[in-house]
Amino acid sequence: MRFFEAIGRAIGGVLSPVAWQGSLLRGARLFHPDGVVYCAGVKPLAVEGEVGALAQRLGGPALVRLSGGIWRWRSANVERRPDVLGIAVRFRNSEEVTPAANAGDQDLIFLSARRLWLLPIAVFTTKTRDFLDNHYYAQLPFDVEGFGRAEFRLIPLRASTVKGNRLERLERSAAAGLALLRLEVRRRGARARWMAVADIELYEPVDIDQDTLRFDPFQAGKGIVPSGLLQSTRLSTYWASYLGRLLGARVRARRASARAARAARRARRRGQEE
């Protein structure tokens, strides 16, 4: 293990209790608590060289979760609040729609902010009313098999042209075959050029248990491995957040069951009295 990655894991261990308790109290992910999941297809664009080899590995079925970063979606005016948006992609080997990841799956997570340190600015510059009207960046570096140190981004090919809230716009764009995200890669460095890897087409929303659906940047079955100190902090904090929301979901289920049992007892008593 590299020295800085070891330091990152230690920092992640310190932050894990915060992630666990935050998710437990919120009853959802600490960040990106609410989202919608789409089944998708990945069409490789590059055919030659290092980028072509990467594109061929990523081609096939995918699951894509689109989410708000901060707010729950219960509020009617949530889209008008400053926020960042997120897109998590699982490149899959199987067409099966399931929250469980297989050994050969690859997860990548993107935010509508170019860099982590630009998040306070991105909160106010993100176009929160349309998922397809923002650029998304994986932000931190990866070691890519056959390519080297790299960065990734997602570029929607067109903004939504229909009216409605952001979920309605997204669903209508997908139904029309217009919900397209282009995955691009570049070598680490501000002057490196972005190269097209593949197009990701969103097909339709799917009903899936989002409490157990866990996107993990260290799920690297297709050779895209997180690298560096900041990436290493995510290993334990993501697990802690996942365990916190699972426990919160169980607590909510038990409370709901208890409320239902009490309501049934009250109904039986009223029936006996009558």
C-alpha positions as CSV (number, residue, x, y, z in Angstrom):
1,M,0.0,0.0,0.0
2,R,1.3,3.4,-0.9
3,F,2.1,5.8,1.9
4,F,-0.5,8.5,1.0
5,E,-3.2,5.9,0.4
6,A,-2.5,4.5,3.9
7,I,-2.9,8.1,5.3
8,G,-6.1,8.4,3.4
9,R,-7.5,5.2,4.8
10,A,-6.6,6.4,8.3
11,I,-8.4,9.7,7.7
12,G,-11.4,7.8,6.3
13,G,-11.4,5.7,9.5
14,V,-11.6,8.9,11.6
15,L,-14.5,10.2,9.5
16,S,-16.4,6.9,9.3
17,P,-18.4,7.4,12.6
18,V,-19.6,10.8,11.3
19,A,-20.8,9.2,8.1
20,W,-22.4,6.3,9.9
21,Q,-24.3,8.5,12.4
22,G,-25.3,11.0,9.8
23,S,-26.8,8.4,7.6
24,L,-28.5,6.7,10.5
25,L,-30.1,9.9,11.7
26,R,-31.1,11.0,8.2
27,G,-32.5,7.5,7.4
28,A,-30.7,7.7,4.0
29,R,-27.4,8.5,2.4
30,L,-25.7,11.4,4.2
31,F,-25.2,13.0,0.7
32,H,-27.3,12.3,-2.3
33,P,-30.1,10.9,-0.2
34,D,-32.8,10.7,-2.9
35,G,-32.4,9.6,-6.4
36,V,-33.9,7.8,-9.4
37,V,-32.3,4.7,-11.0
38,Y,-32.3,4.0,-14.7
39,C,-31.3,0.9,-16.7
40,A,-29.0,2.0,-19.5
41,G,-26.8,0.8,-22.3
42,V,-23.2,1.7,-22.9
43,K,-22.1,2.0,-26.6
44,P,-18.3,2.2,-27.1
45,L,-17.1,5.0,-29.3
46,A,-13.4,4.5,-29.4
47,V,-12.2,1.5,-31.2
48,E,-8.4,1.7,-31.3
49,G,-5.5,2.1,-28.9
50,E,-5.7,2.5,-25.2
51,V,-9.0,4.4,-25.2
52,G,-10.5,1.8,-27.5
53,A,-9.6,-1.1,-25.1
54,L,-11.2,0.8,-22.2
55,A,-14.3,1.5,-24.3
56,Q,-14.7,-2.2,-25.1
57,R,-14.4,-3.2,-21.5
58,L,-17.1,-0.7,-20.5
59,G,-19.6,-1.5,-23.3
60,G,-22.8,-3.3,-22.4
61,P,-25.6,-2.9,-19.8
62,A,-25.4,-0.3,-17.0
63,L,-27.3,1.0,-14.0
64,V,-27.4,4.8,-13.5
65,R,-28.5,6.7,-10.4
66,L,-29.2,10.4,-10.7
67,S,-29.6,12.3,-7.5
68,G,-29.6,15.6,-5.7
69,G,-26.6,16.2,-3.4
70,I,-28.1,17.8,-0.3
71,W,-31.8,18.1,0.0
72,R,-34.5,15.4,0.4
73,W,-37.1,15.4,-2.4
74,R,-40.1,15.8,-0.2
75,S,-40.2,19.6,-0.6
76,A,-42.2,20.9,-3.5
77,N,-39.6,23.6,-4.3
78,V,-36.5,21.5,-3.8
79,E,-35.3,22.1,-7.4
80,R,-35.1,25.8,-6.7
81,R,-32.7,25.4,-3.8
82,P,-28.9,25.7,-4.4
83,D,-27.5,22.2,-4.7
84,V,-25.1,19.9,-6.6
85,L,-26.4,17.0,-8.7
86,G,-24.8,13.6,-8.9
87,I,-24.7,10.7,-11.3
88,A,-23.4,7.2,-10.3
89,V,-22.9,4.6,-13.0
90,R,-22.4,0.9,-12.6
91,F,-21.0,-0.7,-15.8
92,R,-22.3,-4.3,-15.7
93,N,-21.6,-7.7,-17.2
94,S,-25.3,-8.8,-16.7
95,E,-28.6,-7.5,-17.9
96,E,-30.1,-8.4,-14.5
97,V,-31.5,-5.4,-12.6
98,T,-30.3,-5.9,-9.0
99,P,-28.8,-3.7,-6.2
100,A,-26.0,-6.3,-5.8
101,A,-22.7,-5.8,-7.6
102,N,-20.9,-8.6,-9.3
103,A,-17.2,-9.1,-9.3
104,G,-16.8,-7.8,-12.8
105,D,-18.8,-4.6,-12.4
106,Q,-17.3,-1.1,-12.4
107,D,-18.7,1.9,-10.4
108,L,-17.9,5.5,-11.3
109,I,-19.4,8.4,-9.3
110,F,-19.7,12.0,-10.8
111,L,-20.7,15.4,-9.4
112,S,-21.7,18.6,-11.1
113,A,-18.5,20.2,-9.8
114,R,-15.2,20.2,-11.6
115,R,-13.1,19.8,-8.4
116,L,-13.9,19.1,-4.8
117,W,-12.6,22.5,-3.7
118,L,-15.1,24.1,-6.1
119,L,-18.1,22.5,-4.5
120,P,-19.1,25.7,-2.6
121,I,-19.3,27.4,-6.0
122,A,-20.9,24.5,-7.8
123,V,-23.8,24.6,-5.3
124,F,-24.8,27.9,-6.8
125,T,-23.9,27.3,-10.5
126,T,-25.5,23.8,-10.9
127,K,-28.7,23.9,-13.0
128,T,-30.7,22.0,-10.6
129,R,-33.9,21.8,-12.7
130,D,-32.4,19.6,-15.4
131,F,-30.1,16.6,-15.0
132,L,-29.2,16.8,-18.6
133,D,-28.0,20.5,-18.5
134,N,-24.8,20.0,-16.5
135,H,-21.4,18.5,-16.9
136,Y,-20.3,15.9,-14.3
137,Y,-16.8,15.1,-13.1
138,A,-15.4,12.1,-11.2
139,Q,-13.0,14.8,-9.8
140,L,-10.3,12.5,-8.3
141,P,-7.7,10.4,-10.2
142,F,-7.8,6.7,-11.2
143,D,-5.3,4.2,-12.3
144,V,-6.7,2.8,-15.5
145,E,-5.6,-0.6,-16.8
146,G,-3.6,-0.1,-20.0
147,F,-4.0,3.7,-19.9
148,G,-2.4,5.0,-16.7
149,R,-3.4,7.9,-14.4
150,A,-6.7,9.4,-15.7
151,E,-9.7,11.6,-15.0
152,F,-13.3,11.0,-16.2
153,R,-16.3,13.2,-16.9
154,L,-19.8,12.9,-18.2
155,I,-21.2,15.3,-20.8
156,P,-25.0,15.2,-21.6
157,L,-25.3,15.5,-25.4
158,R,-28.4,17.8,-25.1
159,A,-30.4,19.5,-22.4
160,S,-34.1,18.4,-22.0
161,T,-36.4,20.2,-24.3
162,V,-39.6,19.3,-22.5
163,K,-41.3,21.0,-19.6
164,G,-42.0,19.6,-16.1
165,N,-39.9,19.0,-13.0
166,R,-36.5,17.4,-13.4
167,L,-37.7,13.8,-13.0
168,E,-40.5,14.3,-15.6
169,R,-38.0,15.9,-18.0
170,L,-35.6,13.1,-17.6
171,E,-38.2,10.4,-18.1
172,R,-39.6,12.0,-21.2
173,S,-36.1,12.5,-22.7
174,A,-35.3,8.9,-22.0
175,A,-38.6,7.7,-23.6
176,A,-37.7,9.8,-26.7
177,G,-34.2,8.3,-26.8
178,L,-32.6,11.6,-26.0
179,A,-31.1,11.0,-22.5
180,L,-27.5,10.5,-23.7
181,L,-24.4,10.9,-21.6
182,R,-21.0,10.9,-23.2
183,L,-18.2,9.4,-21.0
184,E,-14.8,11.1,-21.6
185,V,-11.3,10.4,-20.3
186,R,-8.1,12.3,-20.2
187,R,-4.7,11.8,-18.7
188,R,-4.0,13.5,-15.5
189,G,-3.2,17.2,-16.1
190,A,-5.0,20.4,-16.8
191,R,-3.7,20.6,-20.4
192,A,-4.5,17.1,-21.4
193,R,-7.4,16.8,-23.9
194,W,-10.6,14.9,-23.2
195,M,-11.2,11.9,-25.4
196,A,-14.6,10.2,-26.0
197,V,-14.9,6.7,-24.6
198,A,-18.6,5.7,-24.8
199,D,-22.2,7.0,-24.9
200,I,-24.5,6.0,-22.1
201,E,-28.2,5.9,-23.1
202,L,-30.8,6.0,-20.3
203,Y,-33.7,3.7,-21.2
204,E,-36.3,3.7,-18.4
205,P,-36.5,4.2,-14.6
206,V,-36.4,0.9,-12.6
207,D,-37.9,0.0,-9.3
208,I,-35.0,-1.0,-7.1
209,D,-34.2,-1.1,-3.4
210,Q,-32.0,2.0,-3.1
211,D,-31.2,1.3,0.6
212,T,-29.2,-1.7,-0.4
213,L,-28.0,-0.3,-3.7
214,R,-24.4,0.8,-2.9
215,F,-22.2,2.5,-5.5
216,D,-18.5,2.0,-4.5
217,P,-15.6,3.6,-6.4
218,F,-13.5,0.6,-5.3
219,Q,-15.8,-1.7,-7.2
220,A,-13.3,-1.8,-10.0
221,G,-14.0,-4.9,-12.0
222,K,-13.2,-3.3,-15.3
223,G,-9.8,-1.9,-14.4
224,I,-10.5,1.6,-13.2
225,V,-9.0,1.8,-9.7
226,P,-9.2,4.8,-7.4
227,S,-5.8,6.3,-6.7
228,G,-4.4,8.8,-4.2
229,L,-5.0,10.1,-0.6
230,L,-8.5,11.6,-1.1
231,Q,-9.7,8.5,-2.9
232,S,-8.6,6.3,-0.1
233,T,-10.7,8.2,2.4
234,R,-13.8,7.0,0.6
235,L,-13.2,3.3,1.3
236,S,-14.4,3.3,4.9
237,T,-16.7,6.3,4.8
238,Y,-18.8,4.8,2.1
239,W,-19.1,1.6,4.0
240,A,-20.0,3.4,7.2
241,S,-22.7,5.5,5.4
242,Y,-24.1,2.3,3.8
243,L,-24.3,0.5,7.2
244,G,-25.9,3.6,8.8
245,R,-28.7,3.8,6.3
246,L,-29.3,0.1,6.4
247,L,-29.8,0.2,10.2
248,G,-32.0,3.3,9.8
249,A,-34.1,1.5,7.3
250,R,-34.6,-1.4,9.7
251,V,-35.5,0.9,12.6
252,R,-38.1,2.6,10.3
253,A,-39.5,-0.7,9.3
254,R,-39.9,-1.9,12.9
255,R,-41.6,1.4,13.9
256,A,-44.0,1.1,10.9
257,S,-44.8,-2.5,11.9
258,A,-45.4,-1.4,15.5
259,R,-47.7,1.4,14.4
260,A,-49.6,-0.9,12.1
261,A,-50.0,-3.5,15.0
262,R,-51.3,-0.8,17.3
263,A,-53.8,0.4,14.7
264,A,-55.0,-3.1,14.2
265,R,-55.5,-3.6,17.9
266,R,-57.4,-0.3,18.2
267,A,-59.6,-1.4,15.3
268,R,-60.4,-4.7,16.9
269,R,-61.3,-3.0,20.2
270,R,-63.6,-0.7,18.4
271,G,-65.2,-3.6,16.7
272,Q,-65.7,-5.5,20.0
273,E,-67.2,-2.4,21.6
274,E,-69.7,-2.0,18.8
